[in-house]
């Protein structure tokens, strides 16, 4: 186990900007490829399924539901990242190794639990969401098959979080390049050749997730140093579990409640009919692509801040925050406006239905125009978690997004039942939440650095 990994990044010394880019861009590419699993699903059924509009809507409307199911545990993986990074920054090698094995044990346990959760809630939640009757059967089928692959999703995400703790975002990208190509090939084979439609793309996604998780597992087993994985040492340490949950549960609940608010928005949107649901599913792919830029710099902020805070390097923590915020906002705005300006072409990659295309273009303009503002609360919240404050950004985000969006969906949209009025909740909630989280960050950062 001795020696240093060739994939390790020194986050505690030297220039910061170039290292943030080297960390974040492969991570963004990884997330985009992961989203392409779902995007390819939508594209294939949109062009080759026997009932394209219904199949597209069925796959697309499951996005918020899947996020709702898994986001608590994805948040816990963020907690693992923070704890392991902090140990590494402080030079606690043995503690870091123990935390790695606790994290992977949690991944396996949570993955099994999520199989049962997904199977149990598939039909009830899609019914509650007012999913159109013509779509519901396909949607339930997709979600149940997808749920069988939850252990693979968890192992990949926790394993990637461990690799990120040493600055390695390239090998997770390699995993997703390979599994993404496999996913696309399997989609076409199962839908075009075997005519399995929605079931086919779900099966392809599960197999692809299995491949990516297996590769991450092997990388960790071959890793040297404190993040080496030995399956015989898999066990949940109570001490590590407590620290991981302290950071990860607020982050996961924030994401879970955030996803719940999107489920509510989706349920209102479902009332506009199959074309609106399908059009939103198309546009959502591009929203996710742009958001992954933000997510990448969010992960960079929490990882770099955790290590430098553990080492007592507070000036670097301040610079990390400024650089992550600026890079996130600028790059996200560039990508978003590229999609807006070419919205006709980009939407046509998923569907040829004129009504679906109209809804897709409308949503792209409404949501993508200002989605770079999400950086304010995402990067701000990540920086707070890196210095030990996880509950504060979670509470502020719950009120600024979930509570406000619930009010908008059930109060404003009842008075103005319009597709564009519904979607305007996104930029408004970004401004509210971002302002609150940034104020909290500057106040609590001063306190944390003074105490340190």
Secondary structure, DSSP 8 states (H G I E B T S, - for coil): --S--TT----SSS-SHHHHHHHHHHHHHHHHHHHHHHHHHHHHHHHHSTTHHHHHHHHHTHHHHHHHHHHHHHHHHHHHHHHHHHHHHTT-HHHHHHHHHHHHHHHHHHHHHHHHHHHHHHHHHHHHTT--HHHHHHHHHHHHHHHTTHHHHHHHHHHHHHHHTTT--HHHHHHHHHHHHHHHHHHHIIIIIT--HHHHHHHHHHHHHHHHHHHHHHHHHH--GGG---GGG----HHHHHHHHHHHHHHHHHHHHHHHHHHHHHHHHHTT-HHHHHHHHHHHHHHHHHHHHHHHHHHHHHHHHHHHHHTT-HHHHHHHHHHHHHHHHHHHHHHHHHHHHTHHHHHHTT---HHHHHHHHHHHHHHHTTGGGHHHHHHHHHHHHHTT--HHHHHHHIIIIIIHHHHIIIIIHHHS--HHHHHTHHHHHHHHHHHHHHHHHHHHHHHHHHH-
